[in-house]
Amino acid sequence: MKDHGEDLPDLDIVTPYGVVTRLPTSFPIYDAELDAHLDADLFQKGFEDAEAELCALPLPWRMRLATKVLDSPPDPDDDEPSYTRGYRAAMYGYVRHGRR
């Protein structure tokens, strides 16, 4: 068997019979708390602001706003990416689980 050494990602398991790649699971492989680029307070503020904005709208407009926000990519030059991630997370949650 060929020695794969260090060139395999962490998801691969090498056995005597070959290489097994684990499939994605329902839980994150990496701890979100270890995300050095995420400011948890700004993320929460973005999430809460999006939730407040959605709740202030009439029910038929909520889905429209959420899908419109998610249809456009986030600004790559965003000064507060953690806030934007929280805002978009709330919109995604509404699209996935909100009342239709």
Backbone torsions as a table, in degrees:
resi	resn	phi	psi	omega
1	MET	NA	140.5	179.8
2	LYS	-71.6	136.9	177.2
3	ASP	-82.3	118.2	-176.7
4	HIS	-86.5	-18.1	173.9
5	GLY	53.6	-133.5	-173.1
6	GLU	-87.1	-2.9	-173.7
7	ASP	-81.8	1.1	-179.5
8	LEU	-95.3	141.4	174.5
9	PRO	-70.3	169.3	-178.1
10	ASP	-62.9	-18.3	-177.4
11	LEU	-78.4	-13.6	-176.7
12	ASP	-89.5	138.3	176.7
13	ILE	-115.6	123.6	179.8
14	VAL	-95.5	124.3	177.6
15	THR	-119.5	169.2	176.4
16	PRO	-61.9	-17.6	-176.4
17	TYR	-98.1	-7.8	-179.4
18	GLY	146.6	-165.3	-178.9
19	VAL	-106.6	130.6	178.3
20	VAL	-112.9	126.9	176.3
21	THR	-101.8	122.5	179.1
22	ARG	-70.0	141.1	177.4
23	LEU	-83.6	157.7	177.8
24	PRO	-57.5	148.0	-179.0
25	THR	-115.2	179.2	-178.8
26	SER	-82.5	-7.4	177.4
27	PHE	-115.7	149.3	-177.6
28	PRO	-68.7	140.9	177.8
29	ILE	-74.9	-34.0	-179.5
30	TYR	-104.2	138.8	-178.9
31	ASP	-71.9	124.5	-179.8
32	ALA	-62.5	-27.7	178.7
33	GLU	-65.0	-20.5	-178.6
34	LEU	-90.8	2.3	179.3
35	ASP	-72.8	102.7	-175.0
36	ALA	-67.3	-20.6	-177.0
37	HIS	-91.0	-4.4	-176.2
38	LEU	-101.1	122.9	172.4
39	ASP	-94.2	109.1	-173.6
40	ALA	-60.1	-36.5	-179.5
41	ASP	-67.8	-42.5	177.8
42	LEU	-67.6	-38.0	176.9
43	PHE	-59.4	-47.8	-179.7
44	GLN	-62.7	-40.8	178.9
45	LYS	-62.6	-43.7	177.3
46	GLY	-61.9	-41.2	179.2
47	PHE	-63.1	-46.9	-179.0
48	GLU	-65.5	-39.2	178.2
49	ASP	-64.0	-41.5	178.7
50	ALA	-65.5	-41.4	179.1
51	GLU	-62.7	-42.5	178.5
52	ALA	-64.9	-39.9	179.1
53	GLU	-64.4	-41.9	178.7
54	LEU	-65.3	-42.4	-178.2
55	CYS	-67.5	-25.3	-179.9
56	ALA	-77.7	-14.8	-177.4
57	LEU	-91.8	153.1	171.0
58	PRO	-62.1	150.0	-175.2
59	LEU	-50.5	-45.1	-178.6
60	PRO	-64.8	-24.2	-177.2
61	TRP	-84.9	-19.4	-175.6
62	ARG	-61.2	-48.3	-178.7
63	MET	-64.7	-36.7	179.0
64	ARG	-61.8	-46.3	179.3
65	LEU	-63.0	-46.8	-177.1
66	ALA	-61.7	-44.3	-179.2
67	THR	-70.5	-34.4	178.0
68	LYS	-64.2	-43.5	178.7
69	VAL	-62.8	-43.5	-177.0
70	LEU	-75.1	-23.7	178.4
71	ASP	-69.5	-28.5	179.9
72	SER	-97.9	135.0	-178.9
73	PRO	-69.2	153.3	177.3
74	PRO	-66.3	151.3	-179.9
75	ASP	-66.6	122.9	-179.4
76	PRO	-66.1	-20.6	179.2
77	ASP	-99.6	23.6	-178.1
78	ASP	-61.0	131.5	178.7
79	ASP	-75.3	-26.3	-177.7
80	GLU	-126.7	72.6	-177.4
81	PRO	-63.8	-28.8	178.9
82	SER	-67.3	-40.7	176.9
83	TYR	-62.0	-45.9	-179.3
84	THR	-62.6	-40.3	178.4
85	ARG	-62.6	-41.2	177.8
86	GLY	-66.2	-42.2	179.1
87	TYR	-61.2	-47.8	-179.3
88	ARG	-69.0	-32.1	177.5
89	ALA	-63.2	-41.0	178.0
90	ALA	-65.2	-41.3	178.5
91	MET	-64.4	-41.8	178.0
92	TYR	-63.0	-43.1	178.0
93	GLY	-60.6	-38.9	178.6
94	TYR	-67.1	-42.7	179.4
95	VAL	-61.8	-41.3	-177.0
96	ARG	-75.8	-36.6	-169.9
97	HIS	-128.3	-1.1	-178.4
98	GLY	-73.8	165.7	176.6
99	ARG	-67.6	140.7	-178.5
100	ARG	-101.6	NA	NA
